[in-house]
Amino acid sequence: MQFLVTIHRPRGYDPALEDEAMGRAISALNRDMVAAGIRVFVGGLQSPKQAVSLRPQDDDSLLTREGPYHETPDYVGGLWVLDLDTLDEAIEWGRKAALACRSGVEVRPFH
């Protein structure tokens, strides 16, 4: 099974606050995922201010606007796609991600 592990950051989060210790912890986590053979994909995302949202309209046109699709107090700051056998394993890797990134994490299985 594959699982999506997303890192959630609060609106207004300043990446400049990430110190060397956090960078080392995230790098170690990525190395551990590769060594375990479970990491399919990893990526960090820029601020929601960089987003472009597309919304279909009733007249089959498309509304395009700058900014996030949803205005929320938190946003996805990065993600991993992991190939694991169980949800419990995914939750354990999610726990490691939350500690390394000092941030909330969501773990979701793919269909």
MOPAC internal coordinates of N, CA, C and O (Angstrom, degrees):
PM7 1SCF
backbone

  N    0.0000 0     0.00 0     0.00 0    0    0    0
  C    1.4523 1     0.00 0     0.00 0    1    0    0
  C    1.5289 1   109.43 1     0.00 0    2    1    0
  O    1.2310 1   121.71 1   -28.06 1    3    2    1
  N    1.3144 1   114.33 1   151.94 1    3    2    1
  C    1.4631 1   118.42 1   174.57 1    5    3    2
  C    1.5227 1   109.18 1  -111.68 1    6    5    3
  O    1.2310 1   121.73 1   -34.21 1    7    6    5
  N    1.3241 1   114.30 1   145.79 1    7    6    5
  C    1.4602 1   121.84 1  -177.88 1    9    7    6
  C    1.5217 1   109.24 1  -129.19 1   10    9    7
  O    1.2310 1   121.51 1   -35.46 1   11   10    9
  N    1.3246 1   114.71 1   144.54 1   11   10    9
  C    1.4587 1   122.07 1   173.85 1   13   11   10
  C    1.5199 1   107.60 1   -99.77 1   14   13   11
  O    1.2310 1   120.59 1   -54.75 1   15   14   13
  N    1.3082 1   116.49 1   125.25 1   15   14   13
  C    1.4656 1   122.72 1   175.93 1   17   15   14
  C    1.5203 1   106.11 1  -115.49 1   18   17   15
  O    1.2310 1   120.67 1   -66.56 1   19   18   17
  N    1.3275 1   116.33 1   113.44 1   19   18   17
  C    1.4635 1   120.05 1  -177.51 1   21   19   18
  C    1.5241 1   110.56 1  -112.01 1   22   21   19
  O    1.2310 1   121.71 1   -38.29 1   23   22   21
  N    1.3275 1   114.34 1   141.71 1   23   22   21
  C    1.4581 1   122.95 1   175.69 1   25   23   22
  C    1.5223 1   107.31 1   -95.33 1   26   25   23
  O    1.2310 1   120.15 1   -49.43 1   27   26   25
  N    1.3099 1   117.31 1   130.57 1   27   26   25
  C    1.4681 1   121.63 1  -179.23 1   29   27   26
  C    1.5167 1   109.87 1  -111.77 1   30   29   27
  O    1.2310 1   121.31 1   -49.72 1   31   30   29
  N    1.3154 1   115.09 1   130.28 1   31   30   29
  C    1.4570 1   122.39 1   179.92 1   33   31   30
  C    1.5327 1   109.33 1  -116.01 1   34   33   31
  O    1.2310 1   120.03 1   -31.23 1   35   34   33
  N    1.3276 1   117.54 1   148.77 1   35   34   33
  C    1.4605 1   119.70 1   177.11 1   37   35   34
  C    1.5298 1   111.01 1   -73.66 1   38   37   35
  O    1.2310 1   120.49 1   -31.64 1   39   38   37
  N    1.3187 1   116.68 1   148.36 1   39   38   37
  C    1.4611 1   120.40 1   175.71 1   41   39   38
  C    1.5260 1   108.56 1   -54.07 1   42   41   39
  O    1.2310 1   120.74 1   -42.98 1   43   42   41
  N    1.3083 1   116.20 1   137.02 1   43   42   41
  C    1.4561 1   121.16 1  -179.31 1   45   43   42
  C    1.5201 1   113.48 1    85.17 1   46   45   43
  O    1.2310 1   120.21 1  -173.58 1   47   46   45
  N    1.3387 1   117.19 1     6.42 1   47   46   45
  C    1.4606 1   120.75 1   179.69 1   49   47   46
  C    1.5286 1   109.88 1   -58.59 1   50   49   47
  O    1.2310 1   120.89 1   -44.42 1   51   50   49
  N    1.3129 1   115.91 1   135.58 1   51   50   49
  C    1.4648 1   121.34 1  -179.76 1   53   51   50
  C    1.5249 1   109.42 1  -106.65 1   54   53   51
  O    1.2310 1   119.63 1   -73.55 1   55   54   53
  N    1.3475 1   118.31 1   106.45 1   55   54   53
  C    1.4648 1   120.47 1  -179.96 1   57   55   54
  C    1.5269 1   113.37 1   -59.26 1   58   57   55
  O    1.2310 1   120.12 1   160.85 1   59   58   57
  N    1.3202 1   117.38 1   -19.15 1   59   58   57
  C    1.4628 1   120.22 1   178.64 1   61   59   58
  C    1.5324 1   111.37 1   -65.22 1   62   61   59
  O    1.2310 1   120.13 1   162.96 1   63   62   61
  N    1.3238 1   117.36 1   -17.04 1   63   62   61
  C    1.4639 1   121.16 1   179.10 1   65   63   62
  C    1.5308 1   112.19 1   -77.95 1   66   65   63
  O    1.2310 1   120.12 1   169.83 1   67   66   65
  N    1.3285 1   117.38 1   -10.17 1   67   66   65
  C    1.4549 1   120.69 1   179.93 1   69   67   66
  C    1.5259 1   108.83 1   -73.37 1   70   69   67
  O    1.2310 1   121.30 1   -59.78 1   71   70   69
  N    1.3103 1   115.13 1   120.22 1   71   70   69
  C    1.4641 1   119.23 1  -176.56 1   73   71   70
  C    1.5291 1   111.42 1   -93.26 1   74   73   71
  O    1.2310 1   121.13 1    -3.54 1   75   74   73
  N    1.3280 1   115.45 1   176.46 1   75   74   73
  C    1.4664 1   120.57 1  -178.52 1   77   75   74
  C    1.5165 1   111.84 1   -61.39 1   78   77   75
  O    1.2310 1   120.19 1   144.92 1   79   78   77
  N    1.3316 1   117.25 1   -35.08 1   79   78   77
  C    1.4677 1   120.47 1  -179.79 1   81   79   78
  C    1.5296 1   110.29 1   -62.98 1   82   81   79
  O    1.2310 1   120.30 1   138.97 1   83   82   81
  N    1.3249 1   117.04 1   -41.03 1   83   82   81
  C    1.4568 1   120.05 1   177.80 1   85   83   82
  C    1.5244 1   110.31 1   -65.43 1   86   85   83
  O    1.2310 1   120.22 1   136.74 1   87   86   85
  N    1.3027 1   117.18 1   -43.26 1   87   86   85
  C    1.4632 1   121.16 1   178.37 1   89   87   86
  C    1.5187 1   111.73 1   -59.59 1   90   89   87
  O    1.2310 1   120.65 1   138.13 1   91   90   89
  N    1.3331 1   116.36 1   -41.87 1   91   90   89
  C    1.4707 1   120.08 1   178.31 1   93   91   90
  C    1.5234 1   110.66 1   -66.21 1   94   93   91
  O    1.2310 1   120.16 1   140.00 1   95   94   93
  N    1.3235 1   117.30 1   -40.00 1   95   94   93
  C    1.4677 1   121.20 1  -179.52 1   97   95   94
  C    1.5322 1   110.65 1   -64.73 1   98   97   95
  O    1.2310 1   120.21 1   137.82 1   99   98   97
  N    1.3208 1   117.20 1   -42.18 1   99   98   97
  C    1.4686 1   120.83 1   179.26 1  101   99   98
  C    1.5275 1   110.21 1   -68.01 1  102  101   99
  O    1.2310 1   119.99 1   138.43 1  103  102  101
  N    1.3170 1   117.62 1   -41.57 1  103  102  101
  C    1.4694 1   120.80 1   177.17 1  105  103  102
  C    1.5214 1   110.93 1   -61.85 1  106  105  103
  O    1.2310 1   120.15 1   137.80 1  107  106  105
  N    1.3268 1   117.32 1   -42.20 1  107  106  105
  C    1.4673 1   121.12 1   178.38 1  109  107  106
  C    1.5235 1   110.85 1   -63.64 1  110  109  107
  O    1.2310 1   120.54 1   138.39 1  111  110  109
  N    1.3250 1   116.57 1   -41.61 1  111  110  109
  C    1.4626 1   120.63 1   177.71 1  113  111  110
  C    1.5264 1   110.47 1   -60.52 1  114  113  111
  O    1.2310 1   120.42 1   135.15 1  115  114  113
  N    1.3291 1   116.81 1   -44.85 1  115  114  113
  C    1.4642 1   120.09 1   178.67 1  117  115  114
  C    1.5306 1   111.24 1   -62.85 1  118  117  115
  O    1.2310 1   120.21 1   138.32 1  119  118  117
  N    1.3256 1   117.20 1   -41.68 1  119  118  117
  C    1.4740 1   119.93 1   177.34 1  121  119  118
  C    1.5277 1   110.84 1   -61.80 1  122  121  119
  O    1.2310 1   120.62 1   138.57 1  123  122  121
  N    1.3421 1   116.42 1   -41.43 1  123  122  121
  C    1.4659 1   120.45 1   179.30 1  125  123  122
  C    1.5276 1   111.15 1   -63.84 1  126  125  123
  O    1.2310 1   120.40 1   139.95 1  127  126  125
  N    1.3236 1   116.83 1   -40.05 1  127  126  125
  C    1.4657 1   120.63 1   179.00 1  129  127  126
  C    1.5267 1   110.88 1   -64.43 1  130  129  127
  O    1.2310 1   120.55 1   137.84 1  131  130  129
  N    1.3327 1   116.56 1   -42.16 1  131  130  129
  C    1.4665 1   120.85 1   178.58 1  133  131  130
  C    1.5287 1   109.50 1   -65.54 1  134  133  131
  O    1.2310 1   120.22 1   134.89 1  135  134  133
  N    1.3335 1   117.18 1   -45.11 1  135  134  133
  C    1.4627 1   121.34 1  -179.41 1  137  135  134
  C    1.5303 1   111.27 1   -61.76 1  138  137  135
  O    1.2310 1   120.41 1   145.57 1  139  138  137
  N    1.3336 1   116.83 1   -34.43 1  139  138  137
  C    1.4628 1   121.09 1   179.16 1  141  139  138
  C    1.5327 1   111.86 1   -78.52 1  142  141  139
  O    1.2310 1   120.57 1   169.75 1  143  142  141
  N    1.3393 1   116.52 1   -10.25 1  143  142  141
  C    1.4582 1   120.71 1   179.15 1  145  143  142
  C    1.5145 1   114.10 1    72.65 1  146  145  143
  O    1.2310 1   120.24 1  -153.25 1  147  146  145
  N    1.3263 1   117.14 1    26.75 1  147  146  145
  C    1.4719 1   120.25 1  -175.13 1  149  147  146
  C    1.5217 1   113.63 1  -110.00 1  150  149  147
  O    1.2310 1   119.70 1   164.24 1  151  150  149
  N    1.3259 1   118.17 1   -15.76 1  151  150  149
  C    1.4659 1   120.69 1  -174.10 1  153  151  150
  C    1.5251 1   109.86 1   -82.01 1  154  153  151
  O    1.2310 1   121.38 1   -60.60 1  155  154  153
  N    1.3373 1   114.97 1   119.40 1  155  154  153
  C    1.4626 1   122.13 1   177.12 1  157  155  154
  C    1.5223 1   109.79 1   -94.15 1  158  157  155
  O    1.2310 1   120.64 1   137.71 1  159  158  157
  N    1.3335 1   116.38 1   -42.29 1  159  158  157
  C    1.4655 1   121.91 1  -176.51 1  161  159  158
  C    1.5123 1   108.56 1  -157.10 1  162  161  159
  O    1.2310 1   121.03 1   -32.35 1  163  162  161
  N    1.3297 1   115.64 1   147.65 1  163  162  161
  C    1.4591 1   121.82 1   173.66 1  165  163  162
  C    1.5237 1   107.58 1  -141.47 1  166  165  163
  O    1.2310 1   120.40 1   -34.86 1  167  166  165
  N    1.3166 1   116.84 1   145.14 1  167  166  165
  C    1.4577 1   119.83 1   176.95 1  169  167  166
  C    1.5105 1   111.69 1  -163.32 1  170  169  167
  O    1.2310 1   121.43 1   -38.03 1  171  170  169
  N    1.3151 1   114.86 1   141.97 1  171  170  169
  C    1.4576 1   121.28 1   172.91 1  173  171  170
  C    1.5231 1   108.50 1   -99.78 1  174  173  171
  O    1.2310 1   120.57 1   -30.60 1  175  174  173
  N    1.3095 1   116.51 1   149.40 1  175  174  173
  C    1.4597 1   121.38 1  -178.18 1  177  175  174
  C    1.5203 1   110.82 1  -113.87 1  178  177  175
  O    1.2310 1   120.98 1   -34.31 1  179  178  177
  N    1.3108 1   115.73 1   145.69 1  179  178  177
  C    1.4585 1   120.51 1   175.10 1  181  179  178
  C    1.5255 1   109.37 1   -73.11 1  182  181  179
  O    1.2310 1   121.07 1    -6.68 1  183  182  181
  N    1.2990 1   115.57 1   173.32 1  183  182  181
  C    1.4566 1   122.93 1  -178.98 1  185  183  182
  C    1.5316 1   111.55 1   -55.68 1  186  185  183
  O    1.2310 1   119.88 1   -30.49 1  187  186  185
  N    1.3360 1   117.84 1   149.51 1  187  186  185
  C    1.4598 1   120.56 1   175.39 1  189  187  186
  C    1.5320 1   112.81 1   -58.62 1  190  189  187
  O    1.2310 1   120.18 1   159.85 1  191  190  189
  N    1.3201 1   117.27 1   -20.15 1  191  190  189
  C    1.4657 1   119.98 1   176.20 1  193  191  190
  C    1.5223 1   111.29 1   -61.74 1  194  193  191
  O    1.2310 1   120.32 1   157.15 1  195  194  193
  N    1.3327 1   117.00 1   -22.85 1  195  194  193
  C    1.4672 1   122.12 1  -179.93 1  197  195  194
  C    1.5322 1   112.36 1   -85.78 1  198  197  195
  O    1.2310 1   120.23 1   174.18 1  199  198  197
  N    1.3191 1   117.17 1    -5.82 1  199  198  197
  C    1.4708 1   121.38 1  -175.34 1  201  199  198
  C    1.5265 1   112.10 1   -75.63 1  202  201  199
  O    1.2310 1   121.09 1   -24.67 1  203  202  201
  N    1.3096 1   115.53 1   155.33 1  203  202  201
  C    1.4611 1   124.02 1   170.22 1  205  203  202
  C    1.5308 1   106.11 1  -126.06 1  206  205  203
  O    1.2310 1   120.23 1   -53.59 1  207  206  205
  N    1.3243 1   117.16 1   126.41 1  207  206  205
  C    1.4590 1   122.42 1  -177.72 1  209  207  206
  C    1.5187 1   110.49 1  -104.22 1  210  209  207
  O    1.2310 1   121.07 1   -41.26 1  211  210  209
  N    1.3211 1   115.55 1   138.74 1  211  210  209
  C    1.4628 1   122.70 1   179.26 1  213  211  210
  C    1.5223 1   108.44 1  -121.56 1  214  213  211
  O    1.2310 1   120.46 1   -51.86 1  215  214  213
  N    1.3421 1   116.73 1   128.14 1  215  214  213
  C    1.4650 1   120.99 1  -178.62 1  217  215  214
  C    1.5295 1   110.34 1  -131.87 1  218  217  215
  O    1.2310 1   120.52 1   -58.89 1  219  218  217
  N    1.3424 1   116.60 1   121.11 1  219  218  217
  C    1.4625 1   119.22 1   175.94 1  221  219  218
  C    1.5350 1   110.05 1   -65.12 1  222  221  219
  O    1.2310 1   120.48 1   -37.55 1  223  222  221
  N    1.3196 1   116.68 1   142.45 1  223  222  221
  C    1.4573 1   122.98 1   179.00 1  225  223  222
  C    1.5285 1   109.39 1  -108.69 1  226  225  223
  O    1.2310 1   120.58 1   -16.14 1  227  226  225
  N    1.3276 1   116.49 1   163.86 1  227  226  225
  C    1.4625 1   121.50 1  -178.76 1  229  227  226
  C    1.5223 1   112.79 1   -59.72 1  230  229  227
  O    1.2310 1   120.00 1   151.09 1  231  230  229
  N    1.3255 1   117.61 1   -28.91 1  231  230  229
  C    1.4704 1   120.89 1  -178.42 1  233  231  230
  C    1.5286 1   112.23 1   -89.71 1  234  233  231
  O    1.2310 1   120.06 1  -161.40 1  235  234  233
  N    1.3283 1   117.49 1    18.60 1  235  234  233
  C    1.4635 1   124.70 1   179.76 1  237  235  234
  C    1.5280 1   113.23 1    69.15 1  238  237  235
  O    1.2310 1   119.86 1  -170.86 1  239  238  237
  N    1.3235 1   117.88 1     9.14 1  239  238  237
  C    1.4585 1   119.86 1   173.15 1  241  239  238
  C    1.5293 1   108.16 1   -85.09 1  242  241  239
  O    1.2310 1   121.37 1    -3.67 1  243  242  241
  N    1.3034 1   114.98 1   176.33 1  243  242  241
  C    1.4499 1   120.48 1  -178.56 1  245  243  242
  C    1.5234 1   109.20 1  -127.47 1  246  245  243
  O    1.2310 1   120.71 1   -56.09 1  247  246  245
  N    1.3109 1   116.26 1   123.91 1  247  246  245
  C    1.4591 1   122.01 1   176.04 1  249  247  246
  C    1.5260 1   107.97 1   -88.49 1  250  249  247
  O    1.2310 1   120.63 1   -56.87 1  251  250  249
  N    1.3144 1   116.39 1   123.13 1  251  250  249
  C    1.4608 1   122.38 1   179.06 1  253  251  250
  C    1.5168 1   107.89 1  -115.72 1  254  253  251
  O    1.2310 1   121.09 1   -49.01 1  255  254  253
  N    1.3297 1   115.52 1   130.99 1  255  254  253
  C    1.4611 1   118.85 1   177.83 1  257  255  254
  C    1.5130 1   109.86 1  -144.11 1  258  257  255
  O    1.2310 1   121.09 1   -27.12 1  259  258  257
  N    1.3061 1   115.52 1   152.88 1  259  258  257
  C    1.4591 1   120.95 1   176.15 1  261  259  258
  C    1.5201 1   109.15 1   -76.81 1  262  261  259
  O    1.2310 1   121.14 1   -38.76 1  263  262  261
  N    1.3180 1   115.42 1   141.24 1  263  262  261
  C    1.4562 1   120.48 1   177.50 1  265  263  262
  C    1.5126 1   112.05 1   111.83 1  266  265  263
  O    1.2310 1   120.98 1    -5.90 1  267  266  265
  N    1.3308 1   115.73 1   174.10 1  267  266  265
  C    1.4604 1   120.83 1  -175.66 1  269  267  266
  C    1.5289 1   112.16 1   -69.72 1  270  269  267
  O    1.2310 1   121.39 1   -23.32 1  271  270  269
  N    1.3219 1   114.94 1   156.68 1  271  270  269
  C    1.4661 1   120.99 1   178.73 1  273  271  270
  C    1.5262 1   110.21 1   -65.91 1  274  273  271
  O    1.2310 1   120.69 1   137.05 1  275  274  273
  N    1.3200 1   116.29 1   -42.95 1  275  274  273
  C    1.4690 1   122.13 1   178.17 1  277  275  274
  C    1.5221 1   109.18 1  -117.61 1  278  277  275
  O    1.2310 1   120.64 1   -42.19 1  279  278  277
  N    1.2932 1   116.38 1   137.81 1  279  278  277
  C    1.4646 1   121.53 1   172.00 1  281  279  278
  C    1.5212 1   106.80 1   -88.19 1  282  281  279
  O    1.2310 1   120.15 1   -70.41 1  283  282  281
  N    1.3177 1   117.32 1   109.59 1  283  282  281
  C    1.4542 1   122.30 1  -177.68 1  285  283  282
  C    1.5192 1   110.10 1  -133.18 1  286  285  283
  O    1.2310 1   120.26 1   -17.73 1  287  286  285
  N    1.3332 1   117.11 1   162.27 1  287  286  285
  C    1.4606 1   118.79 1   178.83 1  289  287  286
  C    1.5268 1   112.74 1   -71.79 1  290  289  287
  O    1.2310 1   120.04 1   159.85 1  291  290  289
  N    1.3281 1   117.53 1   -20.15 1  291  290  289
  C    1.4611 1   122.39 1   179.06 1  293  291  290
  C    1.5203 1   109.48 1  -126.21 1  294  293  291
  O    1.2310 1   120.79 1   -19.89 1  295  294  293
  N    1.3161 1   116.09 1   160.11 1  295  294  293
  C    1.4613 1   120.70 1   176.81 1  297  295  294
  C    1.5186 1   109.58 1  -142.41 1  298  297  295
  O    1.2310 1   120.87 1   -19.21 1  299  298  297
  N    1.3326 1   115.94 1   160.79 1  299  298  297
  C    1.4563 1   121.18 1   178.09 1  301  299  298
  C    1.5275 1   108.05 1   -77.41 1  302  301  299
  O    1.2310 1   120.94 1   -57.68 1  303  302  301
  N    1.3138 1   115.80 1   122.32 1  303  302  301
  C    1.4513 1   120.92 1  -178.72 1  305  303  302
  C    1.5192 1   113.26 1  -102.02 1  306  305  303
  O    1.2310 1   120.67 1   164.45 1  307  306  305
  N    1.3144 1   116.32 1   -15.55 1  307  306  305
  C    1.4529 1   120.54 1   179.81 1  309  307  306
  C    1.5131 1   109.99 1  -177.25 1  310  309  307
  O    1.2310 1   121.05 1    -9.95 1  311  310  309
  N    1.3205 1   115.59 1   170.05 1  311  310  309
  C    1.4594 1   118.87 1  -176.05 1  313  311  310
  C    1.5119 1   111.96 1  -156.15 1  314  313  311
  O    1.2310 1   121.91 1   -21.60 1  315  314  313
  N    1.3111 1   113.96 1   158.40 1  315  314  313
  C    1.4582 1   123.54 1   170.04 1  317  315  314
  C    1.5166 1   107.43 1  -128.97 1  318  317  315
  O    1.2310 1   120.59 1   -33.71 1  319  318  317
  N    1.3126 1   116.47 1   146.29 1  319  318  317
  C    1.4584 1   122.44 1   165.32 1  321  319  318
  C    1.5202 1   104.90 1  -111.90 1  322  321  319
  O    1.2310 1   121.16 1   -57.99 1  323  322  321
  N    1.3350 1   115.39 1   122.01 1  323  322  321
  C    1.4575 1   121.21 1  -175.81 1  325  323  322
  C    1.5237 1   110.47 1  -119.33 1  326  325  323
  O    1.2310 1   120.68 1   -36.59 1  327  326  325
  N    1.3174 1   116.31 1   143.41 1  327  326  325
  C    1.4535 1   123.11 1   178.60 1  329  327  326
  C    1.5311 1   107.40 1  -105.24 1  330  329  327
  O    1.2310 1   120.88 1   -73.19 1  331  330  329
  N    1.3415 1   115.93 1   106.81 1  331  330  329
  C    1.4608 1   121.83 1  -174.30 1  333  331  330
  C    1.5232 1   110.23 1  -136.28 1  334  333  331
  O    1.2310 1   120.79 1   -13.12 1  335  334  333
  N    1.3217 1   116.10 1   166.88 1  335  334  333
  C    1.4615 1   120.52 1  -178.92 1  337  335  334
  C    1.5257 1   113.35 1   -86.17 1  338  337  335
  O    1.2310 1   119.89 1   147.99 1  339  338  337
  N    1.3384 1   117.81 1   -32.01 1  339  338  337
  C    1.4618 1   119.66 1  -172.73 1  341  339  338
  C    1.5301 1   111.90 1  -138.97 1  342  341  339
  O    1.2310 1   121.53 1   -20.18 1  343  342  341
  N    1.3187 1   114.68 1   159.82 1  343  342  341
  C    1.4620 1   121.07 1   174.32 1  345  343  342
  C    1.5244 1   110.45 1   -63.44 1  346  345  343
  O    1.2310 1   120.19 1   142.75 1  347  346  345
  N    1.3137 1   117.25 1   -37.25 1  347  346  345
  C    1.4703 1   119.83 1   178.85 1  349  347  346
  C    1.5275 1   111.50 1   -59.28 1  350  349  347
  O    1.2310 1   120.46 1   138.91 1  351  350  349
  N    1.3393 1   116.73 1   -41.09 1  351  350  349
  C    1.4676 1   119.58 1   176.82 1  353  351  350
  C    1.5252 1   110.40 1   -63.65 1  354  353  351
  O    1.2310 1   120.68 1   138.03 1  355  354  353
  N    1.3322 1   116.31 1   -41.97 1  355  354  353
  C    1.4682 1   120.37 1   179.59 1  357  355  354
  C    1.5253 1   110.73 1   -62.69 1  358  357  355
  O    1.2310 1   120.40 1   139.16 1  359  358  357
  N    1.3120 1   116.84 1   -40.84 1  359  358  357
  C    1.4693 1   120.87 1   178.89 1  361  359  358
  C    1.5280 1   110.25 1   -63.93 1  362  361  359
  O    1.2310 1   120.17 1   141.10 1  363  362  361
  N    1.3203 1   117.28 1   -38.90 1  363  362  361
  C    1.4673 1   120.09 1   178.45 1  365  363  362
  C    1.5328 1   110.74 1   -63.96 1  366  365  363
  O    1.2310 1   119.90 1   137.09 1  367  366  365
  N    1.3366 1   117.80 1   -42.91 1  367  366  365
  C    1.4740 1   119.94 1   176.06 1  369  367  366
  C    1.5235 1   110.35 1   -67.46 1  370  369  367
  O    1.2310 1   119.81 1   144.44 1  371  370  369
  N    1.3194 1   117.97 1   -35.56 1  371  370  369
  C    1.4619 1   121.07 1   175.43 1  373  371  370
  C    1.5233 1   111.66 1   -62.46 1  374  373  371
  O    1.2310 1   120.70 1   141.17 1  375  374  373
  N    1.3265 1   116.27 1   -38.83 1  375  374  373
  C    1.4692 1   120.72 1   177.11 1  377  375  374
  C    1.5279 1   109.62 1   -61.64 1  378  377  375
  O    1.2310 1   120.59 1   135.80 1  379  378  377
  N    1.3249 1   116.48 1   -44.20 1  379  378  377
  C    1.4660 1   120.28 1   178.25 1  381  379  378
  C    1.5314 1   111.08 1   -62.75 1  382  381  379
  O    1.2310 1   120.72 1   141.13 1  383  382  381
  N    1.3344 1   116.23 1   -38.87 1  383  382  381
  C    1.4677 1   120.37 1   178.84 1  385  383  382
  C    1.5271 1   110.82 1   -65.35 1  386  385  383
  O    1.2310 1   120.39 1   137.21 1  387  386  385
  N    1.3271 1   116.86 1   -42.79 1  387  386  385
  C    1.4710 1   120.52 1   179.66 1  389  387  386
  C    1.5249 1   110.89 1   -60.80 1  390  389  387
  O    1.2310 1   120.73 1   138.40 1  391  390  389
  N    1.3297 1   116.22 1   -41.60 1  391  390  389
  C    1.4639 1   119.65 1   179.62 1  393  391  390
  C    1.5264 1   111.51 1   -69.05 1  394  393  391
  O    1.2310 1   120.19 1   136.42 1  395  394  393
  N    1.3309 1   117.24 1   -43.58 1  395  394  393
  C    1.4637 1   120.39 1  -178.93 1  397  395  394
  C    1.5216 1   111.45 1   -65.55 1  398  397  395
  O    1.2310 1   120.47 1   139.06 1  399  398  397
  N    1.3354 1   116.71 1   -40.94 1  399  398  397
  C    1.4712 1   121.20 1  -175.89 1  401  399  398
  C    1.5205 1   112.86 1   -90.30 1  402  401  399
  O    1.2310 1   120.66 1   173.08 1  403  402  401
  N    1.3328 1   116.34 1    -6.92 1  403  402  401
  C    1.4765 1   120.79 1  -177.93 1  405  403  402
  C    1.5209 1   110.46 1    52.72 1  406  405  403
  O    1.2310 1   121.55 1  -130.77 1  407  406  405
  N    1.3158 1   114.65 1    49.23 1  407  406  405
  C    1.4574 1   119.22 1  -173.14 1  409  407  406
  C    1.5188 1   110.30 1  -154.92 1  410  409  407
  O    1.2310 1   121.44 1   -17.87 1  411  410  409
  N    1.3327 1   114.86 1   162.13 1  411  410  409
  C    1.4554 1   120.00 1   174.43 1  413  411  410
  C    1.5220 1   110.96 1   -66.81 1  414  413  411
  O    1.2310 1   121.30 1   -30.83 1  415  414  413
  N    1.3258 1   115.11 1   149.17 1  415  414  413
  C    1.4613 1   122.02 1  -177.70 1  417  415  414
  C    1.5206 1   108.56 1  -134.44 1  418  417  415
  O    1.2310 1   120.92 1   -35.36 1  419  418  417
  N    1.3235 1   115.85 1   144.64 1  419  418  417
  C    1.4625 1   121.69 1   172.12 1  421  419  418
  C    1.5287 1   107.76 1  -120.02 1  422  421  419
  O    1.2310 1   120.59 1   -43.99 1  423  422  421
  N    1.3244 1   116.48 1   136.01 1  423  422  421
  C    1.4633 1   123.53 1   177.88 1  425  423  422
  C    1.5254 1   107.52 1  -116.00 1  426  425  423
  O    1.2310 1   120.55 1   -55.19 1  427  426  425
  N    1.3433 1   116.56 1   124.81 1  427  426  425
  C    1.4752 1   120.16 1  -179.92 1  429  427  426
  C    1.5217 1   109.82 1  -138.69 1  430  429  427
  O    1.2310 1   120.69 1   -44.65 1  431  430  429
  N    1.3294 1   116.29 1   135.35 1  431  430  429
  C    1.4640 1   118.88 1   174.93 1  433  431  430
  C    1.5322 1   110.98 1   -78.35 1  434  433  431
  O    1.2310 1   121.21 1   -30.77 1  435  434  433
  N    1.3376 1   115.29 1   149.23 1  435  434  433
  C    1.4523 1   120.68 1   171.03 1  437  435  434
  C    1.5180 1   108.55 1   -81.60 1  438  437  435
  O    1.2310 1   120.20 1   -22.49 1  439  438  437
  N    1.3231 1   117.22 1   157.51 1  439  438  437
  C    1.4722 1   121.19 1   173.84 1  441  439  438
  C    1.4887 1   109.55 1   -66.60 1  442  441  439
  O    1.2310 1   120.10 1   180.00 1  443  442  441

